[in-house]
Structures are given as C-alpha cells and as structure tokens.
C-alpha cells in the first residue's frame, strides 16, 4: 500500500513535469505545476501516516493556499497576455514586457 | 476494503493525470485535471485524512477549477486543434520526465528511511478534526496570518495586473 501510493504520487508528479516541459498553452503549464504539487502533497501525507503524525495535514493546507495564489496570479498574467498580445503561447510571453 | 479503494483511486488518479497531459483541447485538459484533483481528495479521505480531503474538494478543487474555467471561457476562440500544435518538444520532455521518475523512484526505493517508514505505514491512524484545528489555531497561528496576508496580496496583485491596458507603464 505504502509503495503503491508513493509510486502513484511520483507518476503524477512526472506527468506534471512532462506537461510543464512540453506544452505550449500557458494554462497547460499551470496545470502541470498543480499536478507536481499534488503529487508532492500525496507523498507528504503518506510519510506522515507512517510517522503517525497529523502535522502533514496542516502543512498541506498551507501548500494549498500557496498553490491557489500561484494559480490566481498565473491566470491573471495569462488573461493579460491574451488581451494585450492576442496569444496563448508560452513562447510569446516575453513580449508582455514591451 | 479500504486498501482496494485506495489502490483504485490512486490508479484512476494516475490515469486521469495521463489523459490530462495527452489532451489537445484545453477544456479536456481542465476536465481531466479536475477529475485528478477529486481522485486525490478521495485518496486522502480513504487513508484517514478526512478533513484535508474535504478541504481539498470544497476549497482547492472548487476554487481552482472555477478560475481555470473562467480563463478557458474568456479565451475560448484561442485554442490548439490537435496534438501536433499543442506540444513544442515532446520527445525531450518525455525523456526528462522519465528520468525524473526513474531517479526519484531509485532514491525512494533504496533509502533506508523509506524502508523503515513503509513498515510503519498504517491506515488505522485517523487524526480528529478537533486535534488538527486546535493545533492549527494554537501553535501554527503565525503561519495562518501569513497565509491570509498572502491571499490578500494575491487579490490586490491580480486586480492590478488585470487593470493594465496597452500603453500603460
């Protein structure tokens, strides 16, 4: 059970890394980051269960807050980029500073 | 019973994350991402972290999905039609993510600490919501304040970003 959960979390994180490196759509990159963080949360909670500790629950709540902030700012930048530069491609994001 | 539920939920979560990464249309990617988040919450609930699972479903999954759906709706005319347009360098990304999985699996499998932890893993340890809440508000309240300030800063930052127009400095 322990190893099944750990390998599932690692697979989810790896798929997040794949999305982060391969996709062109900015929303897909944000989703990739979310997948990585969710895999890490799963590893945290499994390790906390082995330690018979509930502190991982509290830590994950703060990780969720930080992730939600990251999504909100990322989506604001995405909408701004689409509005100003008429593009959704991550490669064109550098034109936002002009 | 609980063990088989955990295995089924984690397998489905991996499958939906795979579908999420292989979808061409952004609306399908968002849908499978939502399914993955729900399944991870079910895994949390199945292994005894009920409060965390419910918080993940109610606050995180709900809030994040609404944000993503609004972004998808606002940019509905701007999407890629097939997989060849969606990916920029898939082979390189596949190799890097495969090596990431191999290295982390190798480190985790061969670590003595992880081997000891795997022997102590028990599903019957279920912390009560009362204990978690008491600890959160008595011992970790500075972090709670930092989180609220961070959220306030995010709201102000997003509003400032979205007020920008072409030509603004």
Interface residues (C-beta under 8 A of the other chain):
Chain A: X1 X2 X3 X4 X5 X6 X7 X8 X10 X11 X12 X13 X14 X15 X16 X17 X18 X19 X20 X21 X22 X23 X24 X25 X27 X28 X30 X31 X32 X34 X35 X38 X41 X42 X45 X46 X47 X49 X50 X51 X52 X54 X55 X57 X58 X60 X61 X62 X64 X65 X66 X67 X68 X69 X71 X72 X73 X75 X76 X77 X78 X79 X80 X82 X84 X86 X87 X88 X90 X91
Chain B: X3 X6 X7 X10 X11 X13 X14 X17 X18 X20 X21 X26 X29 X30 X33 X36 X37 X40 X43 X44 X47 X48 X49 X51 X52 X55 X56 X59 X60 X63 X64 X67 X68 X70 X71 X72 X74 X75 X78 X79 X80 X85 X86 X87 X88 X89 X90 X92 X93 X94 X96 X97 X98 X100 X101 X104 X105 X108 X109 X114 X117 X118 X120 X121 X122 X123 X125 X127 X131 X132 X135 X136 X140 X143 X147 X150 X151 X153 X154 X155 X157 X158 X161 X162 X164 X165 X166
